[in-house]
Amino acid sequence: MSILVNTHNEQEEKVLIAFLNSMKYDYKPDIGSNEEDVMQAFLDQYNKEIDEAEAEIERGDYLTQDQVEQLFADRRKKLNGD
């Protein structure tokens, strides 16, 4: 998953970078405001995630529709206190 964040000033940027570093998140600094650079960075990450998802499916590492429905049904029960 990717998130594009535009800070409003240098202080916000420093706080955000400190947070990302403290949580050991992977991020790409200084992509720039060039729309093509931003789009290319997004597409690179998106394609990487697609490749990883396809590899998981090929390994058989996925849930069936019935399993997903059961997962959400169980989650609703827990949230509703049932």
CYANA upper distance limits for C-alpha pairs under 8 A (distance plus 0.5 A):
  1 MET  CA     46 TYR  CA      8.36
  1 MET  CA     49 GLU  CA      8.12
  2 SER  CA     42 PHE  CA      8.00
  2 SER  CA     45 GLN  CA      7.87
  2 SER  CA     46 TYR  CA      8.44
  7 THR  CA     12 GLU  CA      6.33
  7 THR  CA     13 GLU  CA      6.19
  8 HIS  CA     12 GLU  CA      7.11
  8 HIS  CA     13 GLU  CA      8.24
  9 ASN  CA     13 GLU  CA      6.94
 10 GLU  CA     14 LYS  CA      6.71
 11 GLN  CA     15 VAL  CA      6.77
 12 GLU  CA     16 LEU  CA      6.58
 13 GLU  CA     17 ILE  CA      6.60
 14 LYS  CA     18 ALA  CA      6.57
 15 VAL  CA     19 PHE  CA      6.69
 16 LEU  CA     20 LEU  CA      6.67
 17 ILE  CA     21 ASN  CA      6.54
 18 ALA  CA     22 SER  CA      6.53
 19 PHE  CA     23 MET  CA      6.74
 20 LEU  CA     24 LYS  CA      6.54
 20 LEU  CA     25 TYR  CA      5.69
 20 LEU  CA     26 ASP  CA      8.14
 20 LEU  CA     27 TYR  CA      8.27
 21 ASN  CA     25 TYR  CA      6.69
 31 ILE  CA     37 ASP  CA      6.98
 31 ILE  CA     38 VAL  CA      6.77
 31 ILE  CA     41 ALA  CA      8.11
 32 GLY  CA     37 ASP  CA      7.37
 32 GLY  CA     38 VAL  CA      7.54
 33 SER  CA     37 ASP  CA      8.00
 33 SER  CA     38 VAL  CA      7.45
 34 ASN  CA     38 VAL  CA      6.87
 35 GLU  CA     39 MET  CA      6.56
 36 GLU  CA     40 GLN  CA      6.52
 37 ASP  CA     41 ALA  CA      6.66
 38 VAL  CA     42 PHE  CA      6.69
 39 MET  CA     43 LEU  CA      6.58
 40 GLN  CA     44 ASP  CA      6.53
 41 ALA  CA     45 GLN  CA      6.82
 42 PHE  CA     46 TYR  CA      6.51
 43 LEU  CA     47 ASN  CA      6.44
 44 ASP  CA     48 LYS  CA      6.71
 45 GLN  CA     49 GLU  CA      6.75
 46 TYR  CA     50 ILE  CA      6.77
 47 ASN  CA     51 ASP  CA      6.66
 48 LYS  CA     52 GLU  CA      6.73
 49 GLU  CA     53 ALA  CA      6.63
 50 ILE  CA     54 GLU  CA      6.66
 51 ASP  CA     55 ALA  CA      6.72
 52 GLU  CA     56 GLU  CA      6.81
 53 ALA  CA     57 ILE  CA      6.81
 54 GLU  CA     58 GLU  CA      6.68
 55 ALA  CA     59 ARG  CA      6.76
 56 GLU  CA     60 GLY  CA      6.83
 56 GLU  CA     61 ASP  CA      5.53
 56 GLU  CA     62 TYR  CA      7.41
 57 ILE  CA     61 ASP  CA      5.95
 57 ILE  CA     62 TYR  CA      6.42
 63 LEU  CA     67 GLN  CA      6.30
 63 LEU  CA     68 VAL  CA      6.84
 64 THR  CA     68 VAL  CA      6.84
 65 GLN  CA     69 GLU  CA      6.70
 66 ASP  CA     70 GLN  CA      6.66
 67 GLN  CA     71 LEU  CA      6.57
 68 VAL  CA     72 PHE  CA      6.80
 69 GLU  CA     73 ALA  CA      6.60
 70 GLN  CA     74 ASP  CA      6.57
 71 LEU  CA     75 ARG  CA      6.67
 72 PHE  CA     76 ARG  CA      6.62
 73 ALA  CA     77 LYS  CA      6.83
 74 ASP  CA     78 LYS  CA      6.84
 75 ARG  CA     79 LEU  CA      6.74
 76 ARG  CA     80 ASN  CA      6.54
 77 LYS  CA     81 GLY  CA      6.50
 77 LYS  CA     82 ASP  CA      5.47
 78 LYS  CA     82 ASP  CA      6.60
